[in-house]
Amino acid sequence: MRMIEIILTELASERLKSEEELQRLINISDISVEEQVKKIKIQLENVVKYDDMISKWNSYTTKANANVDNNENNNN
């Protein structure tokens, strides 16, 4: 169970870093608009990637936990 939380925490941390960088890029004014757009899109892609990874991890671990609970109930 601890590994599940470690992975989830790590993914959430990476998403937060990407969101912070995205916010910084939105507010930056010392680069060209083209470069700013390019960098914003990259960071947005990272945020979406981590959101998807978190959702997928949650679905895997929810199924795994349900199977463990079901097996424990059958053994009693």
mmCIF file of the N, C-alpha and C atoms, coordinates in Angstrom:
data_MODEL
# 
_entry.id   MODEL 
# 
loop_
_atom_site.group_PDB 
_atom_site.id 
_atom_site.type_symbol 
_atom_site.label_atom_id 
_atom_site.label_alt_id 
_atom_site.label_comp_id 
_atom_site.label_asym_id 
_atom_site.label_entity_id 
_atom_site.label_seq_id 
_atom_site.pdbx_PDB_ins_code 
_atom_site.Cartn_x 
_atom_site.Cartn_y 
_atom_site.Cartn_z 
_atom_site.occupancy 
_atom_site.B_iso_or_equiv 
_atom_site.pdbx_formal_charge 
_atom_site.auth_seq_id 
_atom_site.auth_comp_id 
_atom_site.auth_asym_id 
_atom_site.auth_atom_id 
_atom_site.pdbx_PDB_model_num 
ATOM 1   N N  . MET A 1 1  ? 0.816   -1.190  0.000   1.00 0.00 ? 1  MET A N  1 
ATOM 2   C CA . MET A 1 1  ? 0.000   0.000   0.000   1.00 0.00 ? 1  MET A CA 1 
ATOM 3   C C  . MET A 1 1  ? 0.862   1.257   0.000   1.00 0.00 ? 1  MET A C  1 
ATOM 4   N N  . ARG A 1 2  ? 2.010   1.180   0.648   1.00 0.00 ? 2  ARG A N  1 
ATOM 5   C CA . ARG A 1 2  ? 2.870   2.341   0.710   1.00 0.00 ? 2  ARG A CA 1 
ATOM 6   C C  . ARG A 1 2  ? 3.396   2.723   -0.666  1.00 0.00 ? 2  ARG A C  1 
ATOM 7   N N  . MET A 1 3  ? 3.722   1.739   -1.489  1.00 0.00 ? 3  MET A N  1 
ATOM 8   C CA . MET A 1 3  ? 4.227   2.023   -2.834  1.00 0.00 ? 3  MET A CA 1 
ATOM 9   C C  . MET A 1 3  ? 3.189   2.770   -3.664  1.00 0.00 ? 3  MET A C  1 
ATOM 10  N N  . ILE A 1 4  ? 1.939   2.436   -3.491  1.00 0.00 ? 4  ILE A N  1 
ATOM 11  C CA . ILE A 1 4  ? 0.865   3.129   -4.212  1.00 0.00 ? 4  ILE A CA 1 
ATOM 12  C C  . ILE A 1 4  ? 0.897   4.612   -3.888  1.00 0.00 ? 4  ILE A C  1 
ATOM 13  N N  . GLU A 1 5  ? 1.027   4.942   -2.618  1.00 0.00 ? 5  GLU A N  1 
ATOM 14  C CA . GLU A 1 5  ? 1.063   6.345   -2.195  1.00 0.00 ? 5  GLU A CA 1 
ATOM 15  C C  . GLU A 1 5  ? 2.335   7.047   -2.653  1.00 0.00 ? 5  GLU A C  1 
ATOM 16  N N  . ILE A 1 6  ? 3.454   6.338   -2.652  1.00 0.00 ? 6  ILE A N  1 
ATOM 17  C CA . ILE A 1 6  ? 4.715   6.940   -3.109  1.00 0.00 ? 6  ILE A CA 1 
ATOM 18  C C  . ILE A 1 6  ? 4.609   7.334   -4.577  1.00 0.00 ? 6  ILE A C  1 
ATOM 19  N N  . ILE A 1 7  ? 4.098   6.437   -5.396  1.00 0.00 ? 7  ILE A N  1 
ATOM 20  C CA . ILE A 1 7  ? 3.959   6.721   -6.830  1.00 0.00 ? 7  ILE A CA 1 
ATOM 21  C C  . ILE A 1 7  ? 3.002   7.887   -7.047  1.00 0.00 ? 7  ILE A C  1 
ATOM 22  N N  . LEU A 1 8  ? 1.881   7.866   -6.362  1.00 0.00 ? 8  LEU A N  1 
ATOM 23  C CA . LEU A 1 8  ? 0.897   8.940   -6.511  1.00 0.00 ? 8  LEU A CA 1 
ATOM 24  C C  . LEU A 1 8  ? 1.475   10.284  -6.081  1.00 0.00 ? 8  LEU A C  1 
ATOM 25  N N  . THR A 1 9  ? 2.219   10.296  -4.993  1.00 0.00 ? 9  THR A N  1 
ATOM 26  C CA . THR A 1 9  ? 2.848   11.529  -4.519  1.00 0.00 ? 9  THR A CA 1 
ATOM 27  C C  . THR A 1 9  ? 3.872   12.041  -5.515  1.00 0.00 ? 9  THR A C  1 
ATOM 28  N N  . GLU A 1 10 ? 4.653   11.141  -6.074  1.00 0.00 ? 10 GLU A N  1 
ATOM 29  C CA . GLU A 1 10 ? 5.663   11.519  -7.058  1.00 0.00 ? 10 GLU A CA 1 
ATOM 30  C C  . GLU A 1 10 ? 5.012   12.118  -8.313  1.00 0.00 ? 10 GLU A C  1 
ATOM 31  N N  . LEU A 1 11 ? 3.959   11.494  -8.793  1.00 0.00 ? 11 LEU A N  1 
ATOM 32  C CA . LEU A 1 11 ? 3.263   12.017  -9.964  1.00 0.00 ? 11 LEU A CA 1 
ATOM 33  C C  . LEU A 1 11 ? 2.646   13.384  -9.680  1.00 0.00 ? 11 LEU A C  1 
ATOM 34  N N  . ALA A 1 12 ? 2.044   13.536  -8.515  1.00 0.00 ? 12 ALA A N  1 
ATOM 35  C CA . ALA A 1 12 ? 1.437   14.817  -8.147  1.00 0.00 ? 12 ALA A CA 1 
ATOM 36  C C  . ALA A 1 12 ? 2.495   15.909  -8.029  1.00 0.00 ? 12 ALA A C  1 
ATOM 37  N N  . SER A 1 13 ? 3.648   15.556  -7.509  1.00 0.00 ? 13 SER A N  1 
ATOM 38  C CA . SER A 1 13 ? 4.744   16.510  -7.386  1.00 0.00 ? 13 SER A CA 1 
ATOM 39  C C  . SER A 1 13 ? 5.221   16.979  -8.764  1.00 0.00 ? 13 SER A C  1 
ATOM 40  N N  . GLU A 1 14 ? 5.370   16.046  -9.679  1.00 0.00 ? 14 GLU A N  1 
ATOM 41  C CA . GLU A 1 14 ? 5.798   16.398  -11.038 1.00 0.00 ? 14 GLU A CA 1 
ATOM 42  C C  . GLU A 1 14 ? 4.753   17.267  -11.738 1.00 0.00 ? 14 GLU A C  1 
ATOM 43  N N  . ARG A 1 15 ? 3.486   16.956  -11.521 1.00 0.00 ? 15 ARG A N  1 
ATOM 44  C CA . ARG A 1 15 ? 2.418   17.775  -12.109 1.00 0.00 ? 15 ARG A CA 1 
ATOM 45  C C  . ARG A 1 15 ? 2.477   19.189  -11.555 1.00 0.00 ? 15 ARG A C  1 
ATOM 46  N N  . LEU A 1 16 ? 2.671   19.319  -10.262 1.00 0.00 ? 16 LEU A N  1 
ATOM 47  C CA . LEU A 1 16 ? 2.751   20.632  -9.632  1.00 0.00 ? 16 LEU A CA 1 
ATOM 48  C C  . LEU A 1 16 ? 3.929   21.439  -10.180 1.00 0.00 ? 16 LEU A C  1 
ATOM 49  N N  . LYS A 1 17 ? 5.063   20.788  -10.370 1.00 0.00 ? 17 LYS A N  1 
ATOM 50  C CA . LYS A 1 17 ? 6.223   21.472  -10.959 1.00 0.00 ? 17 LYS A CA 1 
ATOM 51  C C  . LYS A 1 17 ? 5.888   21.983  -12.358 1.00 0.00 ? 17 LYS A C  1 
ATOM 52  N N  . SER A 1 18 ? 5.209   21.167  -13.134 1.00 0.00 ? 18 SER A N  1 
ATOM 53  C CA . SER A 1 18 ? 4.836   21.570  -14.491 1.00 0.00 ? 18 SER A CA 1 
ATOM 54  C C  . SER A 1 18 ? 3.831   22.726  -14.463 1.00 0.00 ? 18 SER A C  1 
ATOM 55  N N  . GLU A 1 19 ? 2.891   22.678  -13.533 1.00 0.00 ? 19 GLU A N  1 
ATOM 56  C CA . GLU A 1 19 ? 1.912   23.765  -13.409 1.00 0.00 ? 19 GLU A CA 1 
ATOM 57  C C  . GLU A 1 19 ? 2.584   25.069  -12.996 1.00 0.00 ? 19 GLU A C  1 
ATOM 58  N N  . GLU A 1 20 ? 3.555   24.986  -12.094 1.00 0.00 ? 20 GLU A N  1 
ATOM 59  C CA . GLU A 1 20 ? 4.278   26.183  -11.670 1.00 0.00 ? 20 GLU A CA 1 
ATOM 60  C C  . GLU A 1 20 ? 5.080   26.776  -12.818 1.00 0.00 ? 20 GLU A C  1 
ATOM 61  N N  . GLU A 1 21 ? 5.722   25.915  -13.595 1.00 0.00 ? 21 GLU A N  1 
ATOM 62  C CA . GLU A 1 21 ? 6.480   26.384  -14.755 1.00 0.00 ? 21 GLU A CA 1 
ATOM 63  C C  . GLU A 1 21 ? 5.540   26.984  -15.795 1.00 0.00 ? 21 GLU A C  1 
ATOM 64  N N  . LEU A 1 22 ? 4.398   26.384  -15.985 1.00 0.00 ? 22 LEU A N  1 
ATOM 65  C CA . LEU A 1 22 ? 3.402   26.920  -16.910 1.00 0.00 ? 22 LEU A CA 1 
ATOM 66  C C  . LEU A 1 22 ? 2.971   28.319  -16.481 1.00 0.00 ? 22 LEU A C  1 
ATOM 67  N N  . GLN A 1 23 ? 2.691   28.487  -15.212 1.00 0.00 ? 23 GLN A N  1 
ATOM 68  C CA . GLN A 1 23 ? 2.298   29.798  -14.692 1.00 0.00 ? 23 GLN A CA 1 
ATOM 69  C C  . GLN A 1 23 ? 3.415   30.825  -14.897 1.00 0.00 ? 23 GLN A C  1 
ATOM 70  N N  . ARG A 1 24 ? 4.642   30.414  -14.659 1.00 0.00 ? 24 ARG A N  1 
ATOM 71  C CA . ARG A 1 24 ? 5.782   31.320  -14.865 1.00 0.00 ? 24 ARG A CA 1 
ATOM 72  C C  . ARG A 1 24 ? 5.873   31.741  -16.325 1.00 0.00 ? 24 ARG A C  1 
ATOM 73  N N  . LEU A 1 25 ? 5.698   30.777  -17.220 1.00 0.00 ? 25 LEU A N  1 
ATOM 74  C CA . LEU A 1 25 ? 5.788   31.082  -18.647 1.00 0.00 ? 25 LEU A CA 1 
ATOM 75  C C  . LEU A 1 25 ? 4.660   32.001  -19.115 1.00 0.00 ? 25 LEU A C  1 
ATOM 76  N N  . ILE A 1 26 ? 3.495   31.846  -18.539 1.00 0.00 ? 26 ILE A N  1 
ATOM 77  C CA . ILE A 1 26 ? 2.367   32.713  -18.911 1.00 0.00 ? 26 ILE A CA 1 
ATOM 78  C C  . ILE A 1 26 ? 2.675   34.168  -18.555 1.00 0.00 ? 26 ILE A C  1 
ATOM 79  N N  . ASN A 1 27 ? 3.364   34.363  -17.460 1.00 0.00 ? 27 ASN A N  1 
ATOM 80  C CA . ASN A 1 27 ? 3.635   35.717  -16.967 1.00 0.00 ? 27 ASN A CA 1 
ATOM 81  C C  . ASN A 1 27 ? 4.953   36.315  -17.437 1.00 0.00 ? 27 ASN A C  1 
ATOM 82  N N  . ILE A 1 28 ? 5.733   35.566  -18.167 1.00 0.00 ? 28 ILE A N  1 
ATOM 83  C CA . ILE A 1 28 ? 7.041   36.043  -18.610 1.00 0.00 ? 28 ILE A CA 1 
ATOM 84  C C  . ILE A 1 28 ? 6.870   37.036  -19.768 1.00 0.00 ? 28 ILE A C  1 
ATOM 85  N N  . SER A 1 29 ? 7.777   38.012  -19.849 1.00 0.00 ? 29 SER A N  1 
ATOM 86  C CA . SER A 1 29 ? 7.647   38.997  -20.925 1.00 0.00 ? 29 SER A CA 1 
ATOM 87  C C  . SER A 1 29 ? 8.961   39.264  -21.645 1.00 0.00 ? 29 SER A C  1 
ATOM 88  N N  . ASP A 1 30 ? 10.011  38.559  -21.299 1.00 0.00 ? 30 ASP A N  1 
ATOM 89  C CA . ASP A 1 30 ? 11.308  38.847  -21.898 1.00 0.00 ? 30 ASP A CA 1 
ATOM 90  C C  . ASP A 1 30 ? 11.702  37.887  -23.029 1.00 0.00 ? 30 ASP A C  1 
ATOM 91  N N  . ILE A 1 31 ? 10.749  37.135  -23.555 1.00 0.00 ? 31 ILE A N  1 
ATOM 92  C CA . ILE A 1 31 ? 11.013  36.293  -24.720 1.00 0.00 ? 31 ILE A CA 1 
ATOM 93  C C  . ILE A 1 31 ? 9.960   36.598  -25.791 1.00 0.00 ? 31 ILE A C  1 
ATOM 94  N N  . SER A 1 32 ? 10.221  36.167  -26.991 1.00 0.00 ? 32 SER A N  1 
ATOM 95  C CA . SER A 1 32 ? 9.284   36.427  -28.082 1.00 0.00 ? 32 SER A CA 1 
ATOM 96  C C  . SER A 1 32 ? 7.975   35.670  -27.854 1.00 0.00 ? 32 SER A C  1 
ATOM 97  N N  . VAL A 1 33 ? 6.934   36.162  -28.466 1.00 0.00 ? 33 VAL A N  1 
ATOM 98  C CA . VAL A 1 33 ? 5.625   35.524  -28.339 1.00 0.00 ? 33 VAL A CA 1 
ATOM 99  C C  . VAL A 1 33 ? 5.677   34.103  -28.885 1.00 0.00 ? 33 VAL A C  1 
ATOM 100 N N  . GLU A 1 34 ? 6.361   33.913  -29.998 1.00 0.00 ? 34 GLU A N  1 
ATOM 101 C CA . GLU A 1 34 ? 6.463   32.587  -30.599 1.00 0.00 ? 34 GLU A CA 1 
ATOM 102 C C  . GLU A 1 34 ? 7.139   31.595  -29.645 1.00 0.00 ? 34 GLU A C  1 
ATOM 103 N N  . GLU A 1 35 ? 8.224   32.037  -29.032 1.00 0.00 ? 35 GLU A N  1 
ATOM 104 C CA . GLU A 1 35 ? 8.942   31.177  -28.086 1.00 0.00 ? 35 GLU A CA 1 
ATOM 105 C C  . GLU A 1 35 ? 8.099   30.914  -26.844 1.00 0.00 ? 35 GLU A C  1 
ATOM 106 N N  . GLN A 1 36 ? 7.385   31.939  -26.391 1.00 0.00 ? 36 GLN A N  1 
ATOM 107 C CA . GLN A 1 36 ? 6.519   31.793  -25.226 1.00 0.00 ? 36 GLN A CA 1 
ATOM 108 C C  . GLN A 1 36 ? 5.413   30.776  -25.502 1.00 0.00 ? 36 GLN A C  1 
ATOM 109 N N  . VAL A 1 37 ? 4.785   30.875  -26.655 1.00 0.00 ? 37 VAL A N  1 
ATOM 110 C CA . VAL A 1 37 ? 3.722   29.939  -27.030 1.00 0.00 ? 37 VAL A CA 1 
ATOM 111 C C  . VAL A 1 37 ? 4.263   28.517  -27.091 1.00 0.00 ? 37 VAL A C  1 
ATOM 112 N N  . LYS A 1 38 ? 5.419   28.365  -27.702 1.00 0.00 ? 38 LYS A N  1 
ATOM 113 C CA . LYS A 1 38 ? 6.039   27.036  -27.821 1.00 0.00 ? 38 LYS A CA 1 
ATOM 114 C C  . LYS A 1 38 ? 6.291   26.424  -26.438 1.00 0.00 ? 38 LYS A C  1 
ATOM 115 N N  . LYS A 1 39 ? 6.865   27.195  -25.526 1.00 0.00 ? 39 LYS A N  1 
ATOM 116 C CA . LYS A 1 39 ? 7.178   26.702  -24.195 1.00 0.00 ? 39 LYS A CA 1 
ATOM 117 C C  . LYS A 1 39 ? 5.915   26.436  -23.378 1.00 0.00 ? 39 LYS A C  1 
ATOM 118 N N  . ILE A 1 40 ? 4.917   27.277  -23.529 1.00 0.00 ? 40 ILE A N  1 
ATOM 119 C CA . ILE A 1 40 ? 3.644   27.072  -22.824 1.00 0.00 ? 40 ILE A CA 1 
ATOM 120 C C  . ILE A 1 40 ? 2.999   25.769  -23.281 1.00 0.00 ? 40 ILE A C  1 
ATOM 121 N N  . LYS A 1 41 ? 3.007   25.521  -24.567 1.00 0.00 ? 41 LYS A N  1 
ATOM 122 C CA . LYS A 1 41 ? 2.418   24.285  -25.087 1.00 0.00 ? 41 LYS A CA 1 
ATOM 123 C C  . LYS A 1 41 ? 3.144   23.048  -24.553 1.00 0.00 ? 41 LYS A C  1 
ATOM 124 N N  . ILE A 1 42 ? 4.450   23.138  -24.443 1.00 0.00 ? 42 ILE A N  1 
ATOM 125 C CA . ILE A 1 42 ? 5.224   22.018  -23.910 1.00 0.00 ? 42 ILE A CA 1 
ATOM 126 C C  . ILE A 1 42 ? 4.846   21.761  -22.454 1.00 0.00 ? 42 ILE A C  1 
ATOM 127 N N  . GLN A 1 43 ? 4.759   22.815  -21.659 1.00 0.00 ? 43 GLN A N  1 
ATOM 128 C CA . GLN A 1 43 ? 4.408   22.638  -20.254 1.00 0.00 ? 43 GLN A CA 1 
ATOM 129 C C  . GLN A 1 43 ? 2.973   22.162  -20.088 1.00 0.00 ? 43 GLN A C  1 
ATOM 130 N N  . LEU A 1 44 ? 2.078   22.668  -20.911 1.00 0.00 ? 44 LEU A N  1 
ATOM 131 C CA . LEU A 1 44 ? 0.695   22.215  -20.857 1.00 0.00 ? 44 LEU A CA 1 
ATOM 132 C C  . LEU A 1 44 ? 0.614   20.726  -21.199 1.00 0.00 ? 44 LEU A C  1 
ATOM 133 N N  . GLU A 1 45 ? 1.392   20.312  -22.154 1.00 0.00 ? 45 GLU A N  1 
ATOM 134 C CA . GLU A 1 45 ? 1.460   18.888  -22.505 1.00 0.00 ? 45 GLU A CA 1 
ATOM 135 C C  . GLU A 1 45 ? 1.939   18.061  -21.306 1.00 0.00 ? 45 GLU A C  1 
ATOM 136 N N  . ASN A 1 46 ? 2.908   18.576  -20.575 1.00 0.00 ? 46 ASN A N  1 
ATOM 137 C CA . ASN A 1 46 ? 3.401   17.877  -19.376 1.00 0.00 ? 46 ASN A CA 1 
ATOM 138 C C  . ASN A 1 46 ? 2.319   17.780  -18.308 1.00 0.00 ? 46 ASN A C  1 
ATOM 139 N N  . VAL A 1 47 ? 1.587   18.867  -18.097 1.00 0.00 ? 47 VAL A N  1 
ATOM 140 C CA . VAL A 1 47 ? 0.515   18.853  -17.095 1.00 0.00 ? 47 VAL A CA 1 
ATOM 141 C C  . VAL A 1 47 ? -0.527  17.794  -17.457 1.00 0.00 ? 47 VAL A C  1 
ATOM 142 N N  . VAL A 1 48 ? -0.929  17.782  -18.715 1.00 0.00 ? 48 VAL A N  1 
ATOM 143 C CA . VAL A 1 48 ? -1.921  16.812  -19.179 1.00 0.00 ? 48 VAL A CA 1 
ATOM 144 C C  . VAL A 1 48 ? -1.384  15.389  -19.049 1.00 0.00 ? 48 VAL A C  1 
ATOM 145 N N  . LYS A 1 49 ? -0.119  15.204  -19.381 1.00 0.00 ? 49 LYS A N  1 
ATOM 146 C CA . LYS A 1 49 ? 0.509   13.881  -19.271 1.00 0.00 ? 49 LYS A CA 1 
ATOM 147 C C  . LYS A 1 49 ? 0.447   13.386  -17.826 1.00 0.00 ? 49 LYS A C  1 
ATOM 148 N N  . TYR A 1 50 ? 0.814   14.242  -16.884 1.00 0.00 ? 50 TYR A N  1 
ATOM 149 C CA . TYR A 1 50 ? 0.789   13.820  -15.476 1.00 0.00 ? 50 TYR A CA 1 
ATOM 150 C C  . TYR A 1 50 ? -0.633  13.609  -14.976 1.00 0.00 ? 50 TYR A C  1 
ATOM 151 N N  . ASP A 1 51 ? -1.573  14.435  -15.428 1.00 0.00 ? 51 ASP A N  1 
ATOM 152 C CA . ASP A 1 51 ? -2.976  14.205  -15.067 1.00 0.00 ? 51 ASP A CA 1 
ATOM 153 C C  . ASP A 1 51 ? -3.438  12.832  -15.549 1.00 0.00 ? 51 ASP A C  1 
ATOM 154 N N  . ASP A 1 52 ? -3.092  12.505  -16.786 1.00 0.00 ? 52 ASP A N  1 
ATOM 155 C CA . ASP A 1 52 ? -3.456  11.197  -17.342 1.00 0.00 ? 52 ASP A CA 1 
ATOM 156 C C  . ASP A 1 52 ? -2.788  10.059  -16.571 1.00 0.00 ? 52 ASP A C  1 
ATOM 157 N N  . MET A 1 53 ? -1.531  10.253  -16.215 1.00 0.00 ? 53 MET A N  1 
ATOM 158 C CA . MET A 1 53 ? -0.806  9.222   -15.469 1.00 0.00 ? 53 MET A CA 1 
ATOM 159 C C  . MET A 1 53 ? -1.427  9.012   -14.092 1.00 0.00 ? 53 MET A C  1 
ATOM 160 N N  . ILE A 1 54 ? -1.816  10.093  -13.440 1.00 0.00 ? 54 ILE A N  1 
ATOM 161 C CA . ILE A 1 54 ? -2.454  9.987   -12.127 1.00 0.00 ? 54 ILE A CA 1 
ATOM 162 C C  . ILE A 1 54 ? -3.783  9.256   -12.249 1.00 0.00 ? 54 ILE A C  1 
ATOM 163 N N  . SER A 1 55 ? -4.574  9.607   -13.244 1.00 0.00 ? 55 SER A N  1 
ATOM 164 C CA . SER A 1 55 ? -5.857  8.935   -13.451 1.00 0.00 ? 55 SER A CA 1 
ATOM 165 C C  . SER A 1 55 ? -5.667  7.444   -13.711 1.00 0.00 ? 55 SER A C  1 
ATOM 166 N N  . LYS A 1 56 ? -4.712  7.120   -14.560 1.00 0.00 ? 56 LYS A N  1 
ATOM 167 C CA . LYS A 1 56 ? -4.453  5.716   -14.893 1.00 0.00 ? 56 LYS A CA 1 
ATOM 168 C C  . LYS A 1 56 ? -3.951  4.967   -13.656 1.00 0.00 ? 56 LYS A C  1 
ATOM 169 N N  . TRP A 1 57 ? -3.062  5.571   -12.899 1.00 0.00 ? 57 TRP A N  1 
ATOM 170 C CA . TRP A 1 57 ? -2.540  4.939   -11.686 1.00 0.00 ? 57 TRP A CA 1 
ATOM 171 C C  . TRP A 1 57 ? -3.675  4.687   -10.701 1.00 0.00 ? 57 TRP A C  1 
ATOM 172 N N  . ASN A 1 58 ? -4.542  5.688   -10.538 1.00 0.00 ? 58 ASN A N  1 
ATOM 173 C CA . ASN A 1 58 ? -5.682  5.519   -9.632  1.00 0.00 ? 58 ASN A CA 1 
ATOM 174 C C  . ASN A 1 58 ? -6.590  4.384   -10.092 1.00 0.00 ? 58 ASN A C  1 
ATOM 175 N N  . SER A 1 59 ? -6.802  4.270   -11.393 1.00 0.00 ? 59 SER A N  1 
ATOM 176 C CA . SER A 1 59 ? -7.661  3.189   -11.875 1.00 0.00 ? 59 SER A CA 1 
ATOM 177 C C  . SER A 1 59 ? -7.003  1.832   -11.647 1.00 0.00 ? 59 SER A C  1 
ATOM 178 N N  . TYR A 1 60 ? -5.702  1.726   -11.872 1.00 0.00 ? 60 TYR A N  1 
ATOM 179 C CA . TYR A 1 60 ? -4.994  0.472   -11.612 1.00 0.00 ? 60 TYR A CA 1 
ATOM 180 C C  . TYR A 1 60 ? -5.041  0.107   -10.136 1.00 0.00 ? 60 TYR A C  1 
ATOM 181 N N  . THR A 1 61 ? -4.749  1.068   -9.296  1.00 0.00 ? 61 THR A N  1 
ATOM 182 C CA . THR A 1 61 ? -4.660  0.765   -7.867  1.00 0.00 ? 61 THR A CA 1 
ATOM 183 C C  . THR A 1 61 ? -6.030  0.537   -7.249  1.00 0.00 ? 61 THR A C  1 
ATOM 184 N N  . THR A 1 62 ? -7.048  1.168   -7.783  1.00 0.00 ? 62 THR A N  1 
ATOM 185 C CA . THR A 1 62 ? -8.409  0.923   -7.288  1.00 0.00 ? 62 THR A CA 1 
ATOM 186 C C  . THR A 1 62 ? -8.810  -0.519  -7.598  1.00 0.00 ? 62 THR A C  1 
ATOM 187 N N  . LYS A 1 63 ? -8.510  -0.959  -8.819  1.00 0.00 ? 63 LYS A N  1 
ATOM 188 C CA . LYS A 1 63 ? -8.810  -2.344  -9.199  1.00 0.00 ? 63 LYS A CA 1 
ATOM 189 C C  . LYS A 1 63 ? -8.002  -3.323  -8.352  1.00 0.00 ? 63 LYS A C  1 
ATOM 190 N N  . ALA A 1 64 ? -6.732  -3.019  -8.134  1.00 0.00 ? 64 ALA A N  1 
ATOM 191 C CA . ALA A 1 64 ? -5.875  -3.900  -7.340  1.00 0.00 ? 64 ALA A CA 1 
ATOM 192 C C  . ALA A 1 64 ? -6.376  -3.986  -5.907  1.00 0.00 ? 64 ALA A C  1 
ATOM 193 N N  . ASN A 1 65 ? -6.771  -2.853  -5.341  1.00 0.00 ? 65 ASN A N  1 
ATOM 194 C CA . ASN A 1 65 ? -7.287  -2.849  -3.970  1.00 0.00 ? 65 ASN A CA 1 
ATOM 195 C C  . ASN A 1 65 ? -8.600  -3.616  -3.881  1.00 0.00 ? 65 ASN A C  1 
ATOM 196 N N  . ALA A 1 66 ? -9.437  -3.499  -4.883  1.00 0.00 ? 66 ALA A N  1 
ATOM 197 C CA . ALA A 1 66 ? -10.708 -4.226  -4.886  1.00 0.00 ? 66 ALA A CA 1 
ATOM 198 C C  . ALA A 1 66 ? -10.452 -5.731  -4.940  1.00 0.00 ? 66 ALA A C  1 
ATOM 199 N N  . ASN A 1 67 ? -9.464  -6.142  -5.733  1.00 0.00 ? 67 ASN A N  1 
ATOM 200 C CA . ASN A 1 67 ? -9.125  -7.566  -5.822  1.00 0.00 ? 67 ASN A CA 1 
ATOM 201 C C  . ASN A 1 67 ? -8.574  -8.086  -4.498  1.00 0.00 ? 67 ASN A C  1 
ATOM 202 N N  . VAL A 1 68 ? -7.744  -7.304  -3.843  1.00 0.00 ? 68 VAL A N  1 
ATOM 203 C CA . VAL A 1 68 ? -7.183  -7.708  -2.546  1.00 0.00 ? 68 VAL A CA 1 
ATOM 204 C C  . VAL A 1 68 ? -8.292  -7.831  -1.523  1.00 0.00 ? 68 VAL A C  1 
ATOM 205 N N  . ASP A 1 69 ? -9.174  -6.831  -1.486  1.00 0.00 ? 69 ASP A N  1 
ATOM 206 C CA . ASP A 1 69 ? -10.299 -6.872  -0.535  1.00 0.00 ? 69 ASP A CA 1 
ATOM 207 C C  . ASP A 1 69 ? -11.190 -8.078  -0.801  1.00 0.00 ? 69 ASP A C  1 
ATOM 208 N N  . ASN A 1 70 ? -11.457 -8.360  -2.074  1.00 0.00 ? 70 ASN A N  1 
ATOM 209 C CA . ASN A 1 70 ? -12.298 -9.493  -2.451  1.00 0.00 ? 70 ASN A CA 1 
ATOM 210 C C  . ASN A 1 70 ? -11.647 -10.804 -2.028  1.00 0.00 ? 70 ASN A C  1 
ATOM 211 N N  . ASN A 1 71 ? -10.352 -10.932 -2.247  1.00 0.00 ? 71 ASN A N  1 
ATOM 212 C CA . ASN A 1 71 ? -9.634  -12.153 -1.851  1.00 0.00 ? 71 ASN A CA 1 
ATOM 213 C C  . ASN A 1 71 ? -9.634  -12.331 -0.337  1.00 0.00 ? 71 ASN A C  1 
ATOM 214 N N  . GLU A 1 72 ? -9.463  -11.241 0.389   1.00 0.00 ? 72 GLU A N  1 
ATOM 215 C CA . GLU A 1 72 ? -9.472  -11.317 1.860   1.00 0.00 ? 72 GLU A CA 1 
ATOM 216 C C  . GLU A 1 72 ? -10.847 -11.741 2.362   1.00 0.00 ? 72 GLU A C  1 
ATOM 217 N N  . ASN A 1 73 ? -11.903 -11.244 1.746   1.00 0.00 ? 73 ASN A N  1 
ATOM 218 C CA . ASN A 1 73 ? -13.262 -11.609 2.150   1.00 0.00 ? 73 ASN A CA 1 
ATOM 219 C C  . ASN A 1 73 ? -13.551 -13.091 1.848   1.00 0.00 ? 73 ASN A C  1 
ATOM 220 N N  . ASN A 1 74 ? -13.018 -13.583 0.746   1.00 0.00 ? 74 ASN A N  1 
ATOM 221 C CA . ASN A 1 74 ? -13.237 -14.986 0.377   1.00 0.00 ? 74 ASN A CA 1 
ATOM 222 C C  . ASN A 1 74 ? -12.459 -15.931 1.293   1.00 0.00 ? 74 ASN A C  1 
ATOM 223 N N  . ASN A 1 75 ? -11.363 -15.472 1.835   1.00 0.00 ? 75 ASN A N  1 
ATOM 224 C CA . ASN A 1 75 ? -10.558 -16.312 2.719   1.00 0.00 ? 75 ASN A CA 1 
ATOM 225 C C  . ASN A 1 75 ? -11.118 -16.383 4.122   1.00 0.00 ? 75 ASN A C  1 
ATOM 226 N N  . ASN A 1 76 ? -12.035 -15.494 4.479   1.00 0.00 ? 76 ASN A N  1 
ATOM 227 C CA . ASN A 1 76 ? -12.595 -15.484 5.831   1.00 0.00 ? 76 ASN A CA 1 
ATOM 228 C C  . ASN A 1 76 ? -13.799 -16.340 5.959   1.00 0.00 ? 76 ASN A C  1 
# 
